[in-house]
Amino acid sequence: MKTVLFVLILAGTASFADKAGLERWPAEKAQAWYDSLPWLVGCDFIPSTAINQLEMWQQDTFDPKTIDRELGWAQGLGMNTVRVYLHDLVWEQDSQGFLKRIDFFLDICKKHEIRPILVLFDSCWDPHPVPGKQPLPRPHVHNSGWVQSPHVDKSRDPGAHDTLEPYLKGVIGRFKDDPRVLAWDLYNEPDSRQEDGDSLVLLKKAFTWARQVAPCQPLTAGLWEGDWQKENLSELNRYILEQSDVISFHGYHDVEQTRAKVRKLKVWGRPLLCTEYMARSAGSTFANHLPYFKENRIAAINWGLVAGKTQTQYPWESRDKEFVAEPKVWFHDIFRPDGSPYDAAEVELFRTLTAGNRPVKAARHDVKKAP
């Protein structure tokens, strides 16, 4: 009888654990996780030698030497996190090789005392990604080669969504207990340039799949458009806010608009991570935003580190308006490819504000040989 009772207790415990893994973190758990960290400051990172996610991660163009050098520059600013995009087509090409390259990338991050946020899906820019050799940048054009993940034919076909489940579960499952990973950003700017709400369908599946894996790191997806007032939320934004363990958002606005958006998000009682900001000619600057984010302990993750093949020192309008030379006022990015700063005063501001800010997890680590 005792044996039967013990088995029943174990079964009940397992059932509770399974259910708990499928639920959003309680607000108290999310806040405790955030309170254990220093102020998070970093950038959306891609090495200057890659035009897009495919070129960053495919075996033939994976460039650990450049990644190591440029993350060293990030560390020198006091950055302790980066946000990095993955791609499902690299998984389809060579899932085990992809996992090895992610593992090696995480080793490089650890060497520089940086813990990344990894992004699984993305609805921005070219909807027709093609694996293999990537095109050269179009001269003077912002993000001319950036690609969506998944391909638009798959993202708009709910019947094809389930082919993406092995990718998401395979990546998160491999690193779900890995202290080198800070968080999982499941879908960048869902519904961007898409129709019929299919990205919301995929986003819901992504959260379900990720909950089934039950990573130790928090899950999020970023708000980026629409009215964030609680009673005026779109279906998409409400879902994001009701499912994310920690709230992430994008804000390419002046600091007063950012303050207004933050006030609307604080009512949810969860840590706030700004995972994209800083567009100088649009009024979003380090001088205005970094002090505000630090004062309010909001994670500050700007777009771009080193001007390179993505050409994001050019503004968004360069995709529609002809530019013949680099703009005098850079849009994104901090360093030139040789490591010299675009604006020395910005670099000094970073170092001043991050002085005394501990890394997310300091540790000595020897980087393995590149895969």
C-alpha positions as CSV (number, residue, x, y, z in Angstrom):
1,M,0.0,0.0,0.0
2,K,2.9,2.4,0.9
3,T,4.5,1.6,-2.5
4,V,1.2,2.5,-4.4
5,L,0.9,5.7,-2.4
6,F,4.5,6.7,-3.1
7,V,3.9,6.1,-6.8
8,L,0.8,8.2,-6.7
9,I,2.6,11.0,-5.0
10,L,5.4,10.9,-7.5
11,A,2.9,10.9,-10.4
12,G,1.1,13.9,-8.8
13,T,4.4,15.7,-8.3
14,A,5.4,15.1,-12.0
15,S,2.0,16.3,-13.2
16,F,2.4,19.5,-11.1
17,A,5.9,20.1,-12.5
18,D,4.7,19.6,-16.0
19,K,1.9,22.1,-15.5
20,A,4.2,24.5,-13.8
21,G,6.5,24.4,-16.8
22,L,3.7,25.4,-19.1
23,E,2.8,28.5,-17.1
24,R,4.3,31.9,-17.1
25,W,6.7,32.7,-14.2
26,P,4.9,34.4,-11.3
27,A,5.8,38.1,-11.1
28,E,7.7,37.5,-7.9
29,K,10.0,34.9,-9.6
30,A,10.6,37.3,-12.5
31,Q,11.5,40.1,-10.1
32,A,13.8,37.9,-8.0
33,W,15.6,36.8,-11.2
34,Y,16.0,40.5,-12.3
35,D,17.1,41.6,-8.8
36,S,19.9,39.1,-8.8
37,L,21.4,40.8,-11.9
38,P,23.4,44.0,-12.3
39,W,21.9,46.7,-14.5
40,L,21.7,45.1,-17.9
41,V,23.3,47.1,-20.7
42,G,24.3,45.9,-24.1
43,C,23.5,45.9,-27.8
44,D,21.8,44.0,-30.6
45,F,24.9,42.3,-32.0
46,I,26.0,40.9,-35.4
47,P,29.7,40.8,-36.4
48,S,30.7,43.5,-38.9
49,T,31.6,40.7,-41.4
50,A,28.0,39.3,-41.6
51,I,25.2,40.8,-43.7
52,N,22.5,38.8,-41.9
53,Q,21.7,35.9,-39.5
54,L,22.5,33.3,-42.1
55,E,26.0,34.7,-42.8
56,M,26.6,34.9,-39.1
57,W,25.8,31.3,-38.3
58,Q,26.4,29.2,-41.4
59,Q,29.6,27.1,-41.2
60,D,31.4,28.7,-44.2
61,T,31.0,32.2,-42.9
62,F,30.9,31.8,-39.1
63,D,33.6,34.2,-37.9
64,P,34.7,33.7,-34.3
65,K,37.8,35.8,-34.6
66,T,35.7,38.9,-35.5
67,I,33.1,38.0,-32.9
68,D,35.8,37.7,-30.2
69,R,37.4,41.0,-31.1
70,E,34.1,43.0,-31.3
71,L,32.6,41.5,-28.1
72,G,35.9,42.7,-26.5
73,W,35.0,46.2,-27.6
74,A,31.5,45.7,-26.1
75,Q,33.0,44.6,-22.8
76,G,35.3,47.6,-22.9
77,L,32.1,49.8,-22.8
78,G,30.8,48.0,-19.8
79,M,28.3,46.0,-21.7
80,N,27.2,42.7,-20.0
81,T,24.6,41.4,-22.5
82,V,23.9,41.2,-26.2
83,R,20.8,40.3,-28.1
84,V,21.5,37.9,-31.0
85,Y,19.4,36.5,-33.8
86,L,19.4,32.9,-34.8
87,H,17.7,31.4,-38.0
88,D,15.7,28.3,-38.6
89,L,17.3,27.6,-42.0
90,V,20.7,27.1,-40.4
91,W,19.1,24.5,-38.2
92,E,17.6,22.8,-41.3
93,Q,21.0,22.8,-43.0
94,D,23.0,21.3,-40.2
95,S,21.3,21.2,-36.8
96,Q,24.3,19.7,-34.9
97,G,26.8,22.0,-36.5
98,F,24.5,25.0,-35.7
99,L,24.3,23.9,-32.0
100,K,28.1,23.6,-31.9
101,R,28.6,27.1,-33.3
102,I,26.1,28.5,-30.8
103,D,28.0,26.8,-28.0
104,F,31.2,28.2,-29.2
105,F,29.6,31.7,-29.5
106,L,28.5,31.3,-25.9
107,D,32.0,30.5,-24.8
108,I,33.2,33.7,-26.4
109,C,30.5,35.7,-24.6
110,K,31.5,34.1,-21.3
111,K,35.1,35.0,-21.9
112,H,34.0,38.7,-22.1
113,E,31.6,38.3,-19.2
114,I,28.5,38.8,-21.4
115,R,25.3,36.8,-21.3
116,P,23.2,37.0,-24.5
117,I,19.5,37.0,-25.2
118,L,18.9,34.7,-28.1
119,V,16.1,35.5,-30.7
120,L,14.4,32.5,-32.4
121,F,12.0,34.1,-35.0
122,D,12.0,37.5,-36.8
123,S,9.4,39.2,-39.1
124,C,11.7,42.0,-40.3
125,W,13.0,42.9,-43.8
126,D,13.4,40.3,-46.6
127,P,10.7,37.7,-46.3
128,H,12.4,35.3,-48.7
129,P,15.6,34.0,-47.0
130,V,17.7,31.6,-49.0
131,P,20.5,29.5,-47.4
132,G,24.0,29.4,-48.8
133,K,26.1,32.2,-50.1
134,Q,24.5,35.6,-49.2
135,P,24.4,38.7,-51.4
136,L,26.8,41.6,-51.0
137,P,25.4,44.7,-49.4
138,R,23.6,47.1,-51.6
139,P,25.7,50.3,-51.3
140,H,24.5,52.8,-48.7
141,V,21.3,50.8,-47.8
142,H,20.3,50.1,-44.2
143,N,20.1,46.3,-43.6
144,S,19.9,45.5,-47.3
145,G,20.5,41.8,-46.7
146,W,18.6,41.1,-43.4
147,V,16.1,38.2,-43.7
148,Q,13.0,37.0,-41.9
149,S,12.8,33.8,-40.0
150,P,11.0,31.7,-41.1
151,H,10.4,32.2,-44.8
152,V,7.1,34.1,-45.4
153,D,5.5,31.1,-47.1
154,K,6.0,29.2,-43.9
155,S,5.1,31.9,-41.5
156,R,1.8,32.6,-43.4
157,D,0.8,29.0,-43.5
158,P,-0.3,27.7,-40.1
159,G,-0.2,24.2,-41.5
160,A,3.6,24.6,-42.0
161,H,4.3,26.0,-38.6
162,D,4.8,22.7,-36.9
163,T,7.9,22.0,-39.1
164,L,9.5,24.7,-36.9
165,E,8.9,23.0,-33.6
166,P,12.1,20.8,-33.8
167,Y,14.1,24.0,-34.4
168,L,12.8,25.9,-31.4
169,K,12.7,22.9,-29.1
170,G,16.1,21.7,-30.3
171,V,17.9,25.0,-29.7
172,I,16.2,25.9,-26.4
173,G,16.4,22.3,-25.2
174,R,20.1,22.2,-25.8
175,F,20.7,25.4,-23.7
176,K,17.7,25.4,-21.4
177,D,19.9,25.0,-18.2
178,D,22.9,26.8,-19.5
179,P,24.0,29.8,-17.3
180,R,25.7,31.4,-20.3
181,V,22.2,32.2,-21.8
182,L,20.4,35.2,-20.2
183,A,16.9,34.9,-21.8
184,W,15.0,33.7,-24.8
185,D,13.3,36.3,-27.1
186,L,10.9,34.1,-29.1
187,Y,9.8,36.4,-31.9
188,N,11.2,39.8,-33.0
189,E,8.5,42.2,-34.0
190,P,5.8,39.7,-34.8
191,D,3.2,40.8,-37.3
192,S,5.7,43.1,-39.0
193,R,4.8,43.3,-42.7
194,Q,2.6,40.2,-42.4
195,E,-1.1,39.6,-43.1
196,D,-4.0,37.8,-41.5
197,G,-2.4,37.6,-38.0
198,D,-0.5,34.4,-38.9
199,S,2.5,35.6,-36.9
200,L,0.3,35.7,-33.8
201,V,-0.6,32.1,-34.5
202,L,3.1,31.2,-34.7
203,L,3.9,33.3,-31.6
204,K,1.4,31.3,-29.6
205,K,2.9,28.1,-30.8
206,A,6.4,29.3,-30.0
207,F,5.4,30.1,-26.4
208,T,3.7,26.7,-26.0
209,W,6.7,24.9,-27.4
210,A,9.2,26.8,-25.3
211,R,7.1,26.2,-22.1
212,Q,7.1,22.5,-22.9
213,V,10.9,22.6,-22.9
214,A,10.8,24.5,-19.6
215,P,14.1,26.5,-19.7
216,C,15.5,28.0,-16.6
217,Q,15.8,31.3,-18.4
218,P,12.8,33.7,-18.8
219,L,10.8,33.9,-22.1
220,T,9.8,37.2,-23.7
221,A,8.7,38.7,-27.0
222,G,9.0,42.5,-27.6
223,L,6.3,45.1,-27.9
224,W,7.1,47.4,-30.7
225,E,4.0,49.2,-32.1
226,G,0.5,50.1,-31.2
227,D,-1.1,51.7,-28.1
228,W,0.3,50.0,-24.9
229,Q,-2.4,51.4,-22.6
230,K,-3.9,48.4,-20.9
231,E,-7.5,49.0,-22.0
232,N,-6.4,49.8,-25.6
233,L,-4.1,46.8,-26.3
234,S,-4.3,44.9,-29.6
235,E,-4.8,41.1,-29.4
236,L,-1.2,40.6,-30.3
237,N,0.2,43.0,-27.7
238,R,-2.1,41.7,-25.0
239,Y,-1.0,38.2,-25.7
240,I,2.7,39.2,-25.5
241,L,2.1,41.0,-22.1
242,E,0.1,38.2,-20.7
243,Q,2.7,35.5,-21.7
244,S,6.1,37.1,-21.3
245,D,8.0,36.3,-18.1
246,V,9.8,39.6,-18.4
247,I,8.5,42.5,-20.5
248,S,10.7,43.6,-23.4
249,F,10.0,46.5,-25.7
250,H,11.4,48.6,-28.5
251,G,11.6,52.3,-28.5
252,Y,13.1,54.4,-31.2
253,H,11.6,57.6,-29.8
254,D,12.8,60.7,-27.9
255,V,13.2,60.1,-24.2
256,E,9.8,61.7,-23.3
257,Q,7.9,59.2,-25.5
258,T,10.0,56.4,-23.9
259,R,9.0,57.6,-20.5
260,A,5.3,57.6,-21.5
261,K,5.6,54.0,-22.8
262,V,7.4,52.8,-19.7
263,R,4.6,54.2,-17.5
264,K,2.1,52.1,-19.4
265,L,4.3,49.0,-19.0
266,K,5.0,49.4,-15.3
267,V,1.4,48.5,-14.4
268,W,2.2,44.9,-15.3
269,G,4.6,44.6,-12.3
270,R,7.4,42.9,-14.2
271,P,11.0,43.7,-15.1
272,L,11.4,45.9,-18.1
273,L,14.0,45.3,-20.9
274,C,14.4,47.7,-23.7
275,T,15.8,45.4,-26.4
276,E,16.0,47.9,-29.2
277,Y,16.6,51.7,-29.0
278,M,19.0,54.4,-30.2
279,A,18.4,56.0,-33.6
280,R,20.3,59.3,-33.5
281,S,18.5,61.1,-36.3
282,A,15.1,59.9,-35.0
283,G,15.8,61.5,-31.6
284,S,16.7,58.4,-29.7
285,T,20.2,58.9,-28.3
286,F,22.6,57.5,-25.7
287,A,22.9,60.9,-24.0
288,N,19.2,61.0,-23.3
289,H,18.3,57.3,-22.8
290,L,21.2,55.7,-21.0
291,P,20.9,57.8,-17.9
292,Y,17.2,57.4,-17.8
293,F,17.4,53.6,-18.2
294,K,20.0,53.4,-15.5
295,E,18.1,55.5,-13.1
296,N,15.0,53.4,-13.5
297,R,16.9,50.1,-13.8
298,I,15.6,49.3,-17.2
299,A,17.8,47.0,-19.4
300,A,19.3,49.1,-22.1
301,I,20.0,47.2,-25.3
302,N,20.7,49.5,-28.3
303,W,20.7,48.4,-32.0
304,G,24.2,47.9,-33.3
305,L,27.8,47.8,-32.2
306,V,30.2,47.9,-35.2
307,A,29.3,49.4,-38.6
308,G,29.7,46.7,-41.1
309,K,27.9,44.7,-43.8
310,T,24.5,45.5,-42.3
311,Q,25.1,49.2,-42.9
312,T,22.9,50.3,-40.1
313,Q,24.7,53.5,-39.6
314,Y,22.4,54.5,-42.5
315,P,18.8,55.3,-41.6
316,W,15.7,53.3,-42.4
317,E,14.8,55.7,-45.2
318,S,17.9,54.7,-47.1
319,R,15.9,51.7,-48.3
320,D,13.6,54.1,-50.2
321,K,15.7,57.2,-50.7
322,E,19.0,57.2,-52.5
323,F,22.2,57.9,-50.4
324,V,25.5,58.3,-52.1
325,A,27.7,58.6,-49.0
326,E,27.7,57.7,-45.3
327,P,25.4,60.1,-43.3
328,K,27.1,62.7,-41.2
329,V,24.9,61.6,-38.3
330,W,25.0,57.9,-37.9
331,F,21.6,56.2,-37.3
332,H,22.8,53.1,-35.3
333,D,26.2,51.6,-34.3
334,I,29.0,52.8,-32.1
335,F,32.4,51.7,-33.6
336,R,34.0,51.7,-37.0
337,P,35.4,48.3,-38.2
338,D,38.9,49.3,-36.9
339,G,37.5,49.8,-33.4
340,S,37.6,53.6,-33.4
341,P,34.4,55.2,-32.0
342,Y,31.9,57.2,-34.2
343,D,31.5,59.5,-31.2
344,A,34.2,59.5,-28.4
345,A,31.8,61.3,-26.1
346,E,29.3,58.4,-26.3
347,V,32.0,55.9,-25.5
348,E,33.0,58.0,-22.4
349,L,29.3,58.2,-21.4
350,F,29.0,54.4,-21.5
351,R,32.1,53.9,-19.5
352,T,31.0,56.5,-16.9
353,L,27.6,55.0,-16.4
354,T,28.8,51.4,-16.3
355,A,31.7,52.1,-14.0
356,G,31.2,49.8,-11.0
357,N,28.5,47.8,-12.7
358,R,29.4,44.2,-12.3
359,P,29.2,41.8,-15.2
360,V,26.2,39.5,-15.3
361,K,28.3,36.5,-14.4
362,A,32.1,36.9,-14.0
363,A,34.1,33.8,-14.7
364,R,37.4,32.7,-16.1
365,H,37.0,30.6,-19.1
366,D,39.2,29.2,-21.9
367,V,37.6,29.3,-25.3
368,K,37.5,25.9,-27.1
369,K,38.7,25.5,-30.7
370,A,36.2,26.8,-33.3
371,P,33.9,24.1,-34.8
